[in-house]
Amino acid sequence: MSHAIPNAFFRPILRSNNGSAVAIPKGDGKIHLTGDTGKAKLLCQSCEARLNEDFDKPLVDCLRELDRQILKTGFSACISFSHDRLARCIASVLWRGCISTAEMYRDVKLTASDEHKLFQLMIGNDEDALRQSSVGLLRLYDPTPGGFSQDVVSNLVFRMSAYEVRAHDKPNISHYALDMCVQGFLVHLFIPKLPYKQARQPRYLKRGGRVVHAPPTNILCYPPLMEMMVTGLAKTQTGQITPAVKR
């Protein structure tokens, strides 16, 4: 029974709420408490141990340390970590999400060809990861008065999304993109890599880079989270919420 998004990102949320998190169903269903963290039969024991050691632990350590520095010093915070290794860690999590049968990842589907490209990023060398892909890292923030504080944002974990991207000036060229939100960070991965003009923006990891920084981005400008919040408000106003959540 394996996780795609590492279980370590869920533990603080569950620990602070007596072992449960608040789930807001996308379609039918009430807002409810759940302990589901996206486990499914996915890997053999040796592969599970290897991916945990090679990818999950470094990813969790990196994002938690960057999160701590942001809470301490603000959005200018930086930490030292290999961009190439971070890209492979992210690819590993996203690949597992694409092949997982867990309910949390039911909408994350790629073609066999694209899934293979993502797999190759994971099993390849660090130095090749950002030759084949572009990986963006942003920190969510809420600018509205009385909105989510950064310590609340740190506990945001949001399911993965998969979609196709086409450039306005080159409609014949497409990229597939995957994104997820963990530890309050919005992560994007694009294959093939984006054009240089776009990939040189501060949000994207750079080949050979060692300084990790997550520029802030307005939480209200991320459509999946906005959809979730609107859905949650609508369900609350119409009484589609279990007594346990109300308490």
C-alpha positions as CSV (number, residue, x, y, z in Angstrom):
1,M,0.0,0.0,0.0
2,S,1.8,3.0,-1.3
3,H,1.3,6.8,-1.4
4,A,1.9,9.0,-4.4
5,I,2.0,12.3,-2.4
6,P,4.2,11.4,0.5
7,N,2.3,10.6,3.7
8,A,4.6,13.0,5.6
9,F,2.7,15.9,4.1
10,F,-0.6,14.6,5.5
11,R,0.6,13.8,9.0
12,P,0.6,17.3,10.5
13,I,-2.9,17.9,9.2
14,L,-4.3,14.7,10.6
15,R,-2.4,15.1,13.9
16,S,-3.9,18.6,14.4
17,N,-7.4,17.3,13.8
18,N,-7.6,14.0,15.7
19,G,-6.6,11.9,12.8
20,S,-8.9,13.4,10.2
21,A,-8.8,16.0,7.4
22,V,-11.7,17.9,5.8
23,A,-12.7,16.5,2.4
24,I,-14.7,18.6,-0.1
25,P,-16.1,16.3,-2.8
26,K,-15.8,17.8,-6.3
27,G,-19.3,16.4,-7.3
28,D,-22.0,14.9,-5.3
29,G,-21.4,14.2,-1.6
30,K,-21.2,16.2,1.6
31,I,-18.2,17.8,3.1
32,H,-16.9,15.3,5.5
33,L,-14.0,14.2,7.7
34,T,-11.6,11.6,6.2
35,G,-8.4,9.8,7.0
36,D,-7.8,8.9,3.4
37,T,-4.3,9.9,2.3
38,G,-4.3,8.3,-1.1
39,K,-2.9,4.8,-0.4
40,A,-3.2,2.1,-3.0
41,K,-1.4,-1.1,-4.0
42,L,1.3,0.3,-6.2
43,L,4.8,-0.9,-5.7
44,C,6.8,-3.9,-4.4
45,Q,8.4,-3.5,-1.0
46,S,11.9,-2.9,-2.3
47,C,10.8,-0.2,-4.8
48,E,8.7,1.4,-2.1
49,A,11.7,1.6,0.2
50,R,13.9,2.9,-2.6
51,L,11.6,5.6,-3.7
52,N,11.0,6.7,-0.1
53,E,14.7,7.0,0.5
54,D,15.7,8.5,-2.9
55,F,12.8,10.9,-3.5
56,D,10.2,11.3,-0.8
57,K,12.5,12.0,2.1
58,P,14.6,14.6,0.2
59,L,11.4,16.3,-1.2
60,V,9.7,16.5,2.2
61,D,12.9,17.8,3.9
62,C,13.4,20.4,1.1
63,L,9.9,21.8,1.2
64,R,9.5,21.7,4.9
65,E,12.8,23.6,5.4
66,L,11.7,26.2,2.8
67,D,8.4,26.4,4.5
68,R,10.0,27.1,7.8
69,Q,12.2,29.8,6.3
70,I,9.2,31.5,4.7
71,L,7.3,31.5,8.0
72,K,10.4,32.9,9.7
73,T,11.7,35.5,7.2
74,G,9.0,36.0,4.5
75,F,8.6,35.3,0.8
76,S,12.3,36.2,0.0
77,A,13.4,33.0,1.8
78,C,15.8,30.7,0.0
79,I,17.5,27.4,0.9
80,S,20.2,25.3,-0.7
81,F,19.1,22.2,-2.6
82,S,19.8,20.7,-6.0
83,H,17.3,21.8,-8.6
84,D,18.0,18.7,-10.7
85,R,17.4,16.4,-7.8
86,L,14.3,18.3,-6.8
87,A,12.9,17.9,-10.3
88,R,13.3,14.1,-10.1
89,C,11.7,13.9,-6.7
90,I,8.7,15.8,-8.1
91,A,8.6,13.6,-11.2
92,S,8.5,10.5,-8.9
93,V,5.5,11.7,-6.9
94,L,3.6,12.7,-10.1
95,W,4.4,9.4,-11.9
96,R,3.0,7.5,-8.9
97,G,-0.1,9.7,-8.9
98,C,-0.7,8.9,-12.6
99,I,-0.6,5.1,-12.1
100,S,-2.3,5.0,-8.7
101,T,-5.8,3.5,-8.4
102,A,-6.5,5.6,-5.3
103,E,-9.7,7.7,-5.4
104,M,-7.6,10.8,-4.9
105,Y,-5.9,10.4,-8.3
106,R,-8.8,9.1,-10.4
107,D,-8.7,12.1,-12.7
108,V,-4.9,12.1,-13.3
109,K,-4.5,10.1,-16.5
110,L,-1.9,10.4,-19.2
111,T,-1.3,8.6,-22.5
112,A,1.0,5.6,-22.3
113,S,3.7,7.7,-24.2
114,D,3.5,10.6,-21.8
115,E,3.4,8.3,-18.8
116,H,6.6,6.7,-20.1
117,K,8.3,10.1,-20.5
118,L,7.5,10.9,-16.9
119,F,8.8,7.5,-15.7
120,Q,12.1,8.1,-17.6
121,L,12.5,11.4,-15.7
122,M,12.3,9.5,-12.5
123,I,14.7,6.7,-13.3
124,G,17.2,8.8,-15.3
125,N,20.1,10.9,-14.0
126,D,19.7,14.2,-12.1
127,E,21.4,16.2,-14.8
128,D,18.9,15.0,-17.5
129,A,15.7,15.8,-15.6
130,L,15.6,19.5,-16.5
131,R,16.8,18.9,-20.0
132,Q,13.5,17.0,-20.7
133,S,11.1,19.0,-18.5
134,S,10.4,22.3,-16.8
135,V,9.4,22.4,-13.2
136,G,7.9,25.4,-11.4
137,L,7.7,26.1,-7.7
138,L,5.4,28.8,-6.2
139,R,4.3,29.7,-2.7
140,L,0.6,30.3,-2.3
141,Y,-0.7,33.3,-0.3
142,D,-4.0,34.8,0.4
143,P,-4.2,38.6,0.0
144,T,-7.8,39.0,1.2
145,P,-8.3,40.7,4.6
146,G,-8.8,38.0,7.2
147,G,-7.8,35.3,4.7
148,F,-5.5,32.3,5.2
149,S,-2.4,33.1,7.1
150,Q,0.9,31.4,6.0
151,D,0.8,28.9,8.8
152,V,-2.6,27.7,7.5
153,V,-1.3,27.7,3.9
154,S,1.5,25.4,5.1
155,N,-1.1,22.7,5.8
156,L,-2.6,22.8,2.3
157,V,-2.4,19.6,0.3
158,F,-4.4,19.5,-2.9
159,R,-4.9,16.7,-5.4
160,M,-3.0,16.5,-8.7
161,S,-4.3,17.8,-12.0
162,A,-3.2,16.8,-15.5
163,Y,-3.9,18.9,-18.6
164,E,-2.5,20.0,-22.0
165,V,-0.9,23.4,-22.7
166,R,-0.5,25.0,-26.1
167,A,1.4,28.2,-26.8
168,H,-0.6,31.0,-28.3
169,D,2.1,31.8,-30.9
170,K,2.9,28.1,-31.6
171,P,-0.5,26.2,-31.5
172,N,1.0,23.1,-33.2
173,I,3.3,22.6,-30.2
174,S,1.8,21.2,-27.0
175,H,3.1,20.3,-23.6
176,Y,1.4,18.2,-21.0
177,A,1.4,19.6,-17.5
178,L,0.9,18.1,-14.1
179,D,0.4,20.1,-10.9
180,M,-0.1,19.6,-7.2
181,C,-0.1,21.5,-4.0
182,V,1.9,20.3,-1.0
183,Q,3.1,22.1,2.2
184,G,1.5,25.3,0.8
185,F,3.7,25.1,-2.4
186,L,2.2,25.0,-5.9
187,V,4.3,22.6,-8.1
188,H,4.0,22.4,-11.9
189,L,5.8,20.0,-14.2
190,F,5.8,20.4,-18.0
191,I,7.0,17.8,-20.6
192,P,8.6,18.6,-23.0
193,K,10.5,21.5,-21.4
194,L,9.1,25.0,-22.0
195,P,10.7,27.6,-24.3
196,Y,13.7,29.3,-22.8
197,K,12.0,32.7,-22.6
198,Q,9.3,31.2,-20.4
199,A,11.5,28.7,-18.4
200,R,13.9,31.4,-17.3
201,Q,11.3,33.0,-15.1
202,P,12.1,32.9,-11.4
203,R,9.5,30.3,-10.6
204,Y,11.2,27.6,-12.7
205,L,14.0,25.4,-11.5
206,K,17.3,25.7,-13.5
207,R,19.8,23.0,-14.6
208,G,22.6,23.0,-12.1
209,G,20.8,25.4,-9.7
210,R,21.4,25.1,-6.0
211,V,19.3,28.0,-4.5
212,V,15.6,27.1,-4.1
213,H,13.2,30.0,-3.9
214,A,9.4,29.9,-4.3
215,P,8.0,33.2,-5.5
216,P,4.6,34.0,-4.0
217,T,1.4,33.6,-6.1
218,N,-2.2,34.6,-5.2
219,I,-4.1,31.6,-4.0
220,L,-7.2,33.1,-5.7
221,C,-5.5,32.8,-9.1
222,Y,-5.1,29.0,-8.9
223,P,-8.4,27.7,-10.6
224,P,-8.5,24.2,-8.9
225,L,-8.3,25.8,-5.4
226,M,-10.8,28.5,-6.3
227,E,-13.2,25.8,-7.5
228,M,-12.7,23.9,-4.3
229,M,-13.4,26.9,-2.1
230,V,-16.5,27.9,-4.2
231,T,-17.7,24.3,-4.0
232,G,-17.1,24.2,-0.2
233,L,-19.0,27.5,0.3
234,A,-21.9,26.3,-1.8
235,K,-22.1,23.0,0.0
236,T,-21.9,24.7,3.4
237,Q,-24.7,27.2,2.5
238,T,-27.0,24.4,1.3
239,G,-26.4,22.1,4.3
240,Q,-24.2,19.5,2.5
241,I,-21.9,19.1,5.5
242,T,-21.7,16.4,8.0
243,P,-22.2,17.0,11.8
244,A,-18.6,16.0,12.5
245,V,-17.3,18.8,10.3
246,K,-19.6,21.3,11.9
247,R,-18.3,20.4,15.3
